[in-house]
């Protein structure tokens, strides 16, 4: 196996591993979206016990999203330089590999 191909497989593995704790920010985004904007459009129903408003959720969600995105970017930046994939292909595939554990969890539950 070539050295560049090894780095590409390493990048996929790193992104899959990052996707496991990445389930938390995906869940937070869904919780916010389903309780406020999508509920306002009538596409979902609000959680009946949610009466604090959006501010506490945003105060918890924003730092988690920022830290998660920063860690993802810092882990992928050096890997991108070592792979043979073009940037326009590497970044979407890395994002998809990171979201794969969340998609699997959604399918199972």
N, C-alpha and C positions, 0 to 999 in steps of 0.2 A: 504494500500500500504506500502511495506517495506521501510525502511530508505534508503537502497542502491538503490532501484529502483527510489526513489524520486531524489537522486543525479544524476542518469543516465538521467532522464528526464530534470533535471536542466541543465546538460551539453549540451543536445541537444538544449534546449532553448537559452542558452548563445551563442552557436555556430551559431544558426540561426540569432540571433541579431547581432553578430559580422560580419555575412555575408552581412548585409545591407551596412555598410560603406566599406566592403570588395569588393564591386563592383568596386570601384575606382582602386585598384591595379590590379584587373583582367583586367579591360579595358586598363590600361597602358601597361600591358604585351602584350595584343592583338595588341594594336597600334604599339608597337615596333616590334613585330614579323611580323605583316602584312606589314609593310613599309620597313623592311630591310631584314631579312633572308628569309622569305617566298617569298618576291618580287624578291629577287635575284635568287631563285629557279624557278621562274615563276608560283608559285602557287597562288599569289595574285597580285594586281596592287598597285603601290604606290599611296599615296594621292597626287593629282596633285599640291596642294599648299605647300607641304612639301619640302622645299628647304634649310633648316638649317642644315641638317645632323642628325646623331644619337646622337651626344654628348649632345645637350640641352635636348633631351628626356631622355637620361640616367641620366643626372644631376637632373632631376625632379623625375624620376622613382625610382632610387635607395633609396633615403631617405624614400619615401613613402612605398616601399616594406619592408625595414628594420623595420620601426616603426610598420607597420601592422603585420609583422611576430612576432615581439617581444611582442606586445599586445596580439596576439592570443596565443602565448606560455605561457605568464604570466597568462592569464585567464584560460587556460586549465590545467596547471600544478597542482594547488590545487584540481581541480575537478577530475582529473584522480585518485588521491589517495583515493577519497571518493566513487568512483563507483565500481561496482562489475565486470566490464568488464576488460579483460586482456589488457595489453598495446598494443599488436599487433592488437587488434580489436578496442580499444578506439581511437587511433590516426587517423587511416583512416576514421572511422565514423565521427569523429569530423571535419576532413578536408572536407568530403563530405557534412556535414550539413552546414559548413561555405560557401561552394561554391554553395549551393542550390539556394540562392537568385540570384546569377549571372546566373545560368542556366535557372531559371524562366524568368528573364529579357530577355535573349537571345531568348527564345522560344516565348515570347510575341511580341518582336520587330522583 
